[in-house]
Structures are given as C-alpha cells and as structure tokens.
Amino acid sequence: MMHNKTMSAEHRPEATEPETGAAGPEVEGVADSETAGVTDDAALAGALERIAELEAEAAKLKDQALRALAETENIRRRSEREREDTAKYAISGFAKSLLDAADNLRRAIDAVPAGAVEDDAALKTLVDGVAATERQLLAAFERHGVTRIEPVGETFDPNFHQAMFELPGTGKPAGTIVQVMQPGYVLQGRLLRPAMVGVARGE
C-alpha cells in the first residue's frame, strides 16, 4: 500500500506558472486595432487630398469652358453686327453717287425766280416736274435710310457739319448755323457727306 501511494505522488503533474514574457491574445488585439486605425487615417487623408485635387481640376475646366463659351458668344455677336452693318451700308457707294444728282435738281429749282414761274406757264410746268423728280429721289433715299441734313438754326456739330465761313451781326448765339451752302446726308445715322454751312460769329 505504501508503494502505491509513493508512485502516485511521483506521477502527479507539477503546477506550471504563467509566463510573464509572452503577450496574451487581448494585448495582440489592441496592437492590431491601433495599426488598423493609423492605416485608415492615412487612407482617409489621401482620399480627401485626391478629392481636393479633383475639385480644383473641375473648377479649372469649368472656368475654361465658360471662357470659351463667352468668346464664342462674342464672336457670334460680332459677326452678326458686321453682317447687319454690311446690309445697312451696302448702298453707301451708290447713294453717294446720287448726291450730286440731288444737288443739281435743287440748284435747278433755286435758279428759277419766283416771278418768272408765275408769268410763264411752260416754265412753271418744267419747275414743277423737276421738283417732283427731287421729291421722288428723296423719298427713295428715305426708304433706304438716306436722310438729308439741312441744319439751319441748329448748333454747329463737327460730326455732321463743315463750317465754310462765319457771319457777324446775325443776332444768333455763336456757333449757330445761319446758312446752308450744300445739304449733308446720313445713311442709317452714319455720315455720307457733311453739310457745308455758315455759322454765326460771337459778338
């Protein structure tokens, strides 16, 4: 009996103490979590930086597109304006060539004394015919935007008038047009020929 008890004591397993140097599963889990957190922060920072770059590039492309659109619109408007101007002023050369004819018609009418017309029926008919021709020519001018300038009483404007002389003692303010030597003409507001005028001299 004693022998059996001794053998049992010899084969009893010895108690082991936990090793203090090895990390347990909880410590390893904390370390992995911290490493994952650092990696996520870096990835987020990289993503935000990339988003900022894309937004800047998108803003740049949008600005370029708007500039190109504005330039295209400016070109379209300029072309349209040039086309309108061409249509408006295409007859300027033709109109200028007819101004002398209009001047001659007016000179012919002014050259006939009023008394002579009253005394001569044939002359009156001739003068009336010339006057009718002048009216028709001026009406054709008006239909195509050509307007006669006869600025008696108006203030001298160098953009539309050409001063030929000054007249003293007119009783008019200086620079007032008191006589028109030759009428001027404009086409759609653009000068074809300035009116040749005499202006009042300041007293």
Buried (B, 14 or more C-beta within 10 A) or exposed (E): EEEEEEEEEEEEEEEEEEEEEEEEEEEEEEEEEEEEEEEEEEEEEEEEEEEEEEEEEEEEEEEEEEEEEEEEEEEEEEEEEEEEEEEBBEBBEEBBEBBEEBBEBBEBBEEBEEEEBEEEEEBBEBBEEBBEBBEEBBEEBEEEBBBBBEBEEBEBBEEBBBBBEBEEEBEBEEBBBBBBEBBBBBBBEEBBBBBBBBBBBEE
